[in-house]
Structure formats: structure tokens, C-alpha cells
Amino acid sequence: MEGQPRDPGHDPSRLRISDADRHQVAEVLRQAAGDGRIDLAELDERLEATYAAKTYGELVPITVDLPTHHRPVPATRPSATPAWSPGATTGVRYSGSVAVMSETKRVGAWVVEDDHTAFALMGSVVLDLRQAQFEQREVTIYAHAVMGEVRIVVDAGTTVVVEGTAVMGEYSEQRPRVPFDAERGGPVVRVKGVALMGSVHVQRKGPPGESLRKRLRR
């Protein structure tokens, strides 16, 4: 009815935050300052905005460009047949992957440029990198999910660094289906972004169709 306030339950950005949410963001900011990602003046400015915030819509932008944690990239040994091949990319290119109350999939031999943005709003984005062609040794995927899901699938030789932020959601690397194989000398994929009441998952799997072939051989 006209004149009545909009129900915040239908808009997650308008939901009220708790003191625990503010403290969590403040800790991320202090860690970022300790790592040298932001200076002390910017730390004070962002902390002030954090404790003044009342909704998730005000809180999320404060740390959208910061990781919740940082871990070093495991060393990989050179390989005669690397999984990435710069200069030899001939697949389909996508400027980004967006799903709004729908599903978007990137599979097969598509080209992953130095960065790629995936955004899911009450929808699902699947980025299958197992057969993808990489232009750079290291790429960044900016994966954002708002009441939706972004799933990223990598192969055994890909090094994954997950640096996203979850707010009433999940941003994680799931249990691998196959072990990491440094001998393959694959690319490094950094995953950054925000999951607001949604999820961003990265999982390591075997080659496409491998599980089906194993069942058929039985």
C-alpha cells in the first residue's frame, strides 16, 4: 500500500546490522592496516564509517576492496606442459558473468583474461576453469553474490587464493574432489569479492566427464 515502508526482508541491504557485525568489519580493517593495504588515516575514516553504519548496505562497501585474510601462494614447479598458455588463446571471451534471478555458465575452452567479474543476484553463476585458456600466469576473479551463488571450478594444477568477505553468507574453498598437483604448473587464481546472504564457493575437481567415465568402466 502506498505510504507504507518497504519490507526490509525483501532487500538484504536494508537489514539492520549488529555490534558483532561492526566488530568483525573493524577487525578486517585493522588487519588490512597492519598489512599495509590502507594507511592510518584511511583506517580511521573507515572505522568511523563502520561504527556509524546501521544496515548491511552501508557496511559492505567499507571492506569490498579488502581480503578477510591473506595466505601466501604455494610454490609451484615449472612444467614442460603448463596448464596455462599465454599468447595461444583462441576461445570465446566474456566481458563478465551476470545472473539476476537466472543462471549463467562459462564452460569449455573459454578465455580467462587477467581479471573477470561474476555477479549473482538471486541467481547462479558457474565458472568452470578446467578447460579454460589463461592469458596470464595469475588472474583475479571478482565474485559477488547477493542472495545468490557463484561457483568456481578449477583443476588439479590450479593454485587458488580465496580472499573474499562473507556477510550473513559463505565465501570459501570447498573440500577438493582431487588433490592439488604442483607438478602441473597451473595458473594462480585469486578470488575476491563479497557474499551478502549468498555464497561463493571454489572447488577443485577432476577433468570434465571423468566421474561418468569411471562409472561406465565398472
N, C-alpha and C positions, 0 to 999 in steps of 0.2 A: 504494500500500500504506500502511496506517495506520502512523503513526510516522515516515514519511519526509517531508522538507521538500518544500513545493510548488515545482514547477519555475518559477523566476522568468521564464523565457521566455514563459510564458502570461500574465504580469501585468507590463506595461511599467513600472508604478510601482515595482516592486521591483528593477529593473535597477540595477546599480551605476553611479555617475557617475564621470567622470574629473576630473583637475585642470583641464583645459581647460574643462569644463562649469562648474566653480565660478568660474573666472576670467571666463567670459562673463557669468554672472549678476552677479558683483561689479561688472563694468563697467556693466551696466544700472542697478544701484543707485546707483553714483557719478554717472551721468548724471542719474538722477532727482533726486538731492540737489542737483546743480548747477542743475536746472530749478526747484527749489523744490517738487517734488512730495512729498518726505519731508524731515523735519528731520534734523539731525546725530545726535541720539540714536537715532532710528529707523534711520538708516543704519548705525550701529554695531551695533544689535541684529540687523538683517537680515544684515549681513556676517558676524557671529558664527554665525548660523544657517546661512549659505551654506557656510562652511568646515567646519562640523560635519556637514553633510548627507552621507549615504552613498548614497542612492537618489534616483531621479527623483521619487518620490512625496513625498520630503522637500524637494526643490529647487523644484519647480514652484510651490507656494503662495507662495513668497517674492516672486515678481515677477508674480503673476497679476493684480494691480491696477495694473501699470505698463506703459507702452509701451516697446518696444525702441528706438524713435526717435520724433521728433516733427517734423512738417513743416507749415508754415502752409497754411491752406486758400486756394486760389486765389480771387481776387476774381471775382464773377460780376455781370453786368449785369442790371438789372431787366428783366422781360419782361411784356408785356401778357397773355400766356397762360402763366403758370408751370406747371411740371410738378407742383408740389405745390399742394394746395388745402385749407388748414386750415378746419375747420368744415363741409366738404362730404363727409365720409367716410361712405359707406353700405355698404361692402363687409364681407366676413367678417373677424372678429377672431380672433386666436390668442394665447393666453397665452404660448406658446413653441413651439419646434420641436425634438422629440427623436427620435433614431433609434438604437435599440440592436439591432445586427445586423439592420437593416432600412433602409428608405428613406422619407423624409418630404419632400414637395414643397409649397411655397407658391407658387402661380402665379395669374395673373389679377388682378382688381381687389380684392385683399385690403387690409386696413387695417394700415399700419405705425404703431404708436404711438411715443411718444418713445423707447422702447427695446424691444429684442426679444432673447431669448436662444435661441441654437441650440446643441444639443449632439449630437454624433455619437460613439457608442461602437461601433467595428467596424461602422459603418453609414454612411449618406449622408443629408445634409440639403441640399436645394436651396431657396434663397430667391430667387425671381425678382421683382425690384422694378420691372421696366419698365412694368407696368400698375398697380402698387400705388398706393394713396392714402395720403398722408403727413399726419399730424396736426400735425407741427411742421416748421419750416424745417430744423432739424438733428436727426437721430436717431442713436442709438448701437445697434449690433448687437454683442452679446457672443457671439462664435462660438468654441466649444471643440470640438476633435476629438481623440479618443484612439483611435489605430489606426483612424481613420475619416476622413471627408471632409465638409467644409462648403463648398458652392459658392454664391456670391452673384453675381447677375447684375444689372447696372444699365444704364440707357440713356445716350444721348449727353450729356444735360444734367445728369447727377448728378455732384457732386463727391465723390470718395472719399478718405478718410484712413485708411490701414491702420496700426494701432498694436499689432498682436498679437505674441506671443512664440512662437517655434518651438523645440522641444526634440526633436532627432532627427526633425524633420519640416519642414514648409514653411508659411510664413504670408506671403502675398504678393498683390500685384495683378498679374494676368497681362497679357500683351500685348493691347491693346484691338482689337476687331474693327472698331470705328468710332471716329473722332476725338472728342475732347471738344468740346462746343459750349456755350460760356459764354453765348451769346445766349439760350439756352432758359431760363436762370434756374432750374435744377432744385434739388432739395434737397441737403443735405450729409449724407453717410452716414459715420459713424465706425465702424470695425470693430476690436474689441478682443477679447482672449482668449488662449488657449494651444492650440497644436497639439503634442500629445505622440505622437510616432511616427505622425503623421497629417498632414493638410493642410487649410488654409483658403485658398481662392482667391477673388478678386474679379475679375470680368471685365466690360468694357463691350461691349455688343452692340447691334445694330440692333433694330427692333421685332420682336416675335414673328412668325414665319412669313415674314419678309422674304426670307431666302435661298431658301425654297421658291418664292415668287412670282417671284423673279428667274430661277430655273431654268425655270419654266413659260413665261416670256415668251420664252425663247430658241428 
